[in-house]
Amino acid sequence: MLSYRHSFHAGNHADVLKHIVLMLIIESLQQKEKGFYYLDTHAGAGLYRLFSQEAEKTAEYAEGIGRLWQRDDLPTEVDRYVKLIRKLNYGGKELRYYAGSPLLAANLLRPQDRALMMELHPSDFPLLRNNFKEFENVTVKIGDGFQQVKATLPPKERRGLVLIDPPYELKEDYDLVVKAIEEGYKRFATGVYAIWYPVVLRQQTKRMIKGLEATGIRKILQIELAVRPDSEQRGMTASGMIVINPPWTLEKQMKSILPYLSTALAPQGTGSWSVNWITPE
Ligand SMILES: C[S@@+](CC[C@H](N)C(=O)[O-])C[C@H]1O[C@@H](n2cnc3c(N)ncnc32)[C@H](O)[C@@H]1O
């Protein structure tokens, strides 16, 4: 049933987009001294060895983080993200590890911030738990992350970010995302919600967006990065982040770095990007 393992995909172009957006949202929340709550509903293992059998089999990271690793012309925001990954490579020149969303976030959190990382897979959960032994303000749990949206919101801090990053291996995930957002928003309307999605079949993405529009929630920003045009054939051509209540700086930041990313990650010239409001203010 649970066949998706993120270790095959860690560091690919979709992770690059997702993790840059995640970093920028956290940085923006940290403009205020008051702590916030971070919920990672689908955490994965947290840290990935790029020289593992799984990662080497697909080598997706080579067309993601691998395309940024050696560049000396990175825009500042992208440079901060690559520096974070470099830190998790012990500052080394060689790209050996890639950090997933929970570890990236945990490395950015301050003592006053707090996080809950959820993972359902019985093989990935022990890896995740192992990667978080040192973090006092991070809780890791095995279980359904969607349910924690309902169970843990609103946070006591009254400030928070929820990252929803399912595998979409089961089609139901598209509907479960919309349901979780409705439930979360009802309890915590001022929270920031970031939803990752793949573009494999455009119809599925469109349906989820329609579902989000139908909730009546305002301030929904869609950020997308394609490495190839849409195609009926198998495989992910693009990915995106849908952000509810985005920090006011995010739209401008993404518009300034996406032209660079779409060229750097698709050097063959097939890349494209977009930033638009699904529903404005
Ligand atoms: C795309 S990966 C997550 C990657 C991670 N967020 C990152 O950016 O590094 C999705 C993960 O969700 C897990 N998963 C699937 N269904 C879940 C559920 N209902 N609750 C929590 N985790 C789930 C999978 O085992 C997988 O590890």
The ligand as a MOL file (V3000), in Angstrom:
LIG
                    3D

  0  0  0     0  0            999 V3000
M  V30 BEGIN CTAB
M  V30 COUNTS 27 29 0 0 0
M  V30 BEGIN ATOM
M  V30 1 C 6.8300 13.4410 -0.6810 0
M  V30 2 S 7.3220 12.5260 0.7410 0 CHG=1
M  V30 3 C 7.7210 13.7570 1.9040 0
M  V30 4 C 8.9730 14.5220 1.6480 0
M  V30 5 C 9.2990 15.5570 2.6810 0
M  V30 6 N 8.1590 16.4000 3.0170 0
M  V30 7 C 10.4370 16.4330 2.1860 0
M  V30 8 O 10.1730 17.4970 1.6030 0
M  V30 9 O 11.5790 16.0690 2.3920 0 CHG=-1
M  V30 10 C 5.8060 11.9380 1.3610 0
M  V30 11 C 5.9240 11.1020 2.6280 0
M  V30 12 O 4.6260 10.9600 3.1950 0
M  V30 13 C 4.5330 9.6820 3.8070 0
M  V30 14 N 3.0850 9.4340 3.9800 0
M  V30 15 C 2.1770 8.9240 3.1130 0
M  V30 16 N 0.9410 9.0340 3.6030 0
M  V30 17 C 1.0370 9.6390 4.8150 0
M  V30 18 C 0.1050 10.0800 5.7990 0
M  V30 19 N -1.2120 9.9120 5.6310 0
M  V30 20 N 0.5830 10.6860 6.8990 0
M  V30 21 C 1.9110 10.8860 7.0950 0
M  V30 22 N 2.8410 10.5100 6.1990 0
M  V30 23 C 2.4210 9.8980 5.0770 0
M  V30 24 C 5.2780 8.7770 2.8530 0
M  V30 25 O 5.6910 7.6090 3.5070 0
M  V30 26 C 6.4350 9.6890 2.4270 0
M  V30 27 O 7.5570 9.4820 3.2460 0
M  V30 END ATOM
M  V30 BEGIN BOND
M  V30 1 1 1 2
M  V30 2 1 2 3
M  V30 3 1 2 10
M  V30 4 1 3 4
M  V30 5 1 4 5
M  V30 6 1 5 6
M  V30 7 1 5 7
M  V30 8 2 7 8
M  V30 9 1 7 9
M  V30 10 1 10 11
M  V30 11 1 11 12
M  V30 12 1 11 26
M  V30 13 1 12 13
M  V30 14 1 13 14
M  V30 15 1 13 24
M  V30 16 1 14 15
M  V30 17 1 14 23
M  V30 18 2 15 16
M  V30 19 1 16 17
M  V30 20 1 17 18
M  V30 21 2 17 23
M  V30 22 1 18 19
M  V30 23 2 18 20
M  V30 24 1 20 21
M  V30 25 2 21 22
M  V30 26 1 22 23
M  V30 27 1 24 25
M  V30 28 1 24 26
M  V30 29 1 26 27
M  V30 END BOND
M  V30 END CTAB
M  END
